[in-house]
Amino acid sequence: MYRIPINVALFAFSLAWSVAPPAAAHEFWLEPADYTPKTGTNVPIAIRVGMDFKGNSYPFVHDEFKRFVVIDRRSEKPVKGVDGDDPALAMKFSSPGLVVFAHYSTPEVTVFDDWAKFQLYLQVEGLEQNEPLHLQAGKPMVAIRESYSRCAKLLLGVGDGAGQDRLTGMPLELVAERNPYRLPDGEPLPVRLYYEGKPIKDVQITAFSKADPENKQKVRTDSEGRAKIALNNKGPWLLNAVHLMEPARGENVHWTSLWASMTFARP
């Protein structure tokens, strides 16, 4: 594993956030070198920021996350890494099954220079209902400040890949209600979106495969927070959802948001 000096790592990661804000509809995801490794195999896992499954890899930096855990059939453990490592980590798994990684980032602030950029962001992420709320509240039309945090999940199918996804404690979280590694061909993947541990309705989920990233599915969660994703391509998939909220009192921003992502592969 390549290790860069910690001061360089911190600068690189901070730069990634500053040039890849929600305004640009950039994704943040966890990407392994192998989604279906054999037991005992060393698997590098990268933290990526980019678009359409294309993005730069960024180092492991403790100060950039509030929670980073790995969960298997037997236990939940903090992910151990060294600041500056890129890829962010590498792990071996001694037993087969579905392994879940959850990464909850520290908040960052982005600024939308003008109204058109903010409107585009709302449109792309299915957040149009917030436009009239913004205007009614008398919020500014320029220099719109938003605080955002990322909630990234990776499902890894080790060996037989058997097991079930679950809630991991992130504030906004996508949960696969069936195991994508064991799903019969032709069946859609049922997913559920949770906010603070409870299902959240009417939120857009965007899904696409690495094989055909321009063909994006956009579905909204139903009254129980559920949606179905047609897995019409083999290989890696990325799901995203954004929840936009009023900021807490005292926050020096106009909006706050949570961004959930999930990566897995369709065998």
Secondary structure as UniProt FT lines:
FT   STRAND          2..3
FT   HELIX           6..19
FT   HELIX           22..24
FT   STRAND          27..32
FT   TURN            39..40
FT   STRAND          43..51
FT   TURN            52..53
FT   STRAND          54..58
FT   HELIX           62..64
FT   STRAND          65..71
FT   STRAND          76..78
FT   TURN            83..84
FT   STRAND          85..86
FT   STRAND          89..91
FT   STRAND          97..105
FT   STRAND          108..112
FT   HELIX           115..124
FT   TURN            125..126
FT   TURN            128..129
FT   HELIX           130..136
FT   TURN            137..138
FT   STRAND          144..158
FT   TURN            159..160
FT   STRAND          172..176
FT   TURN            180..181
FT   TURN            185..186
FT   STRAND          189..195
FT   TURN            196..197
FT   STRAND          198..199
FT   STRAND          204..209
FT   TURN            213..214
FT   STRAND          217..220
FT   TURN            223..224
FT   STRAND          226..229
FT   STRAND          235..245
FT   TURN            249..250
FT   STRAND          255..266
//
